[in-house]
């Protein structure tokens, strides 16, 4: 009986037509939110993992959340009292000019001026939720 070496088996799998296992993996990969390049400046301070706080609070599940309300993060009084619920419109205002949107915020960020980049970040943020 002939033995197949691991690399030969891997080659055979890669050349085989997509089976259900490959199709499922491809489907999951397509469904995963794609982090836009403009988010790199956000990622310096914010995680997108549930419950993981960095310098700023986690942005996972930000859609529909009231500003300044994530438990365990010490927000500025200005942001805690802002009465903002995060959606496409409020995120657009915030990401354009955070200090103008909420005077007194401690977030040291000048905003994303390019509309297309800002929209890509907003779409990404709105996609960060439990499936």
C-alpha positions as CSV (number, residue, x, y, z in Angstrom):
1,X,0.0,0.0,0.0
2,X,1.4,3.4,-1.0
3,X,1.6,6.2,1.6
4,X,0.7,9.7,0.7
5,X,3.1,12.4,2.1
6,X,1.4,15.3,3.8
7,X,2.6,17.9,1.2
8,X,1.2,15.7,-1.5
9,X,-2.2,15.4,0.3
10,X,-2.3,19.2,0.7
11,X,-1.5,19.7,-3.0
12,X,-4.3,17.3,-3.9
13,X,-6.8,19.2,-1.7
14,X,-5.8,22.5,-3.1
15,X,-6.3,21.3,-6.7
16,X,-9.6,19.5,-5.9
17,X,-12.9,21.2,-6.8
18,X,-14.4,23.2,-3.9
19,X,-16.3,20.8,-1.7
20,X,-18.7,21.7,1.1
21,X,-16.0,22.3,3.6
22,X,-14.3,24.8,1.3
23,X,-17.6,26.5,0.4
24,X,-18.4,26.9,4.1
25,X,-15.0,28.5,4.8
26,X,-15.4,30.8,1.8
27,X,-18.9,31.8,2.9
28,X,-17.6,32.7,6.4
29,X,-14.7,34.7,5.0
30,X,-17.1,36.7,2.7
31,X,-19.4,37.5,5.6
32,X,-16.6,38.8,7.8
33,X,-16.4,42.6,8.0
34,X,-13.5,44.1,6.0
35,X,-11.5,46.6,8.0
36,X,-11.0,49.6,5.8
37,X,-7.5,51.3,5.6
38,X,-8.8,54.5,7.2
39,X,-9.6,52.4,10.3
40,X,-5.9,52.1,11.1
41,X,-5.9,55.4,12.9
42,X,-8.8,54.2,15.1
43,X,-7.2,50.8,15.7
44,X,-4.2,52.6,17.4
45,X,-6.5,53.2,20.4
46,X,-9.6,51.0,19.9
47,X,-10.2,47.3,19.8
48,X,-13.0,45.7,17.8
49,X,-13.1,42.6,20.1
50,X,-16.0,42.4,22.6
51,X,-14.9,43.5,26.1
52,X,-11.3,44.4,25.0
53,X,-10.5,47.9,26.1
54,X,-7.3,49.6,24.9
55,X,-6.6,53.3,25.4
56,X,-10.2,53.8,24.1
57,X,-13.2,51.6,24.6
58,X,-14.0,48.6,22.4
59,X,-15.9,49.5,19.3
60,X,-17.5,46.1,19.0
61,X,-21.3,46.5,19.1
62,X,-21.1,50.3,18.9
63,X,-24.2,50.5,16.6
64,X,-27.2,51.4,18.7
65,X,-25.1,52.0,21.9
66,X,-25.4,55.2,23.8
67,X,-22.2,57.3,23.8
68,X,-20.2,57.0,27.0
69,X,-22.1,53.9,28.2
70,X,-19.8,50.9,27.7
71,X,-19.3,49.4,31.2
72,X,-15.8,49.5,32.6
73,X,-14.5,52.4,30.6
74,X,-13.8,55.8,32.2
75,X,-15.4,58.3,29.7
76,X,-15.2,62.0,29.9
77,X,-18.2,63.7,31.6
78,X,-18.8,65.4,28.3
79,X,-19.2,62.1,26.4
80,X,-21.2,60.4,29.2
81,X,-23.7,63.3,29.1
82,X,-23.8,63.7,25.3
83,X,-27.1,62.0,24.8
84,X,-25.9,60.5,21.5
85,X,-26.8,57.0,20.3
86,X,-24.4,55.7,17.7
87,X,-25.8,55.2,14.2
88,X,-24.6,56.2,10.7
89,X,-25.6,59.8,11.1
90,X,-24.1,60.4,14.6
91,X,-21.0,58.4,13.7
92,X,-20.6,60.6,10.6
93,X,-20.8,63.8,12.7
94,X,-18.4,62.4,15.3
95,X,-15.8,61.1,12.9
96,X,-15.9,64.4,11.0
97,X,-15.1,66.5,14.1
98,X,-15.2,64.8,17.5
99,X,-14.4,67.9,19.6
100,X,-17.0,69.9,17.7
101,X,-19.6,67.2,18.1
102,X,-18.9,66.8,21.8
103,X,-17.0,69.7,23.3
104,X,-15.0,68.5,26.2
105,X,-14.4,65.0,24.9
106,X,-10.9,63.6,25.8
107,X,-10.6,61.8,22.5
108,X,-7.4,63.2,20.8
109,X,-8.5,62.7,17.2
110,X,-8.9,65.4,14.6
111,X,-11.5,63.5,12.5
112,X,-11.6,61.9,9.0
113,X,-12.2,64.6,6.5
114,X,-12.5,62.4,3.4
115,X,-16.1,61.4,3.0
116,X,-15.5,58.1,1.3
117,X,-13.0,57.0,4.0
118,X,-15.3,58.1,6.7
119,X,-18.2,56.2,5.2
120,X,-16.0,53.0,4.9
121,X,-15.2,53.3,8.6
122,X,-18.8,53.9,9.5
123,X,-20.0,50.9,7.5
124,X,-17.3,48.8,9.2
125,X,-18.3,50.0,12.7
126,X,-21.9,49.3,12.0
127,X,-21.1,45.7,11.0
128,X,-19.3,44.9,14.3
129,X,-22.1,43.0,16.0
130,X,-23.0,39.6,17.1
131,X,-24.3,37.4,14.2
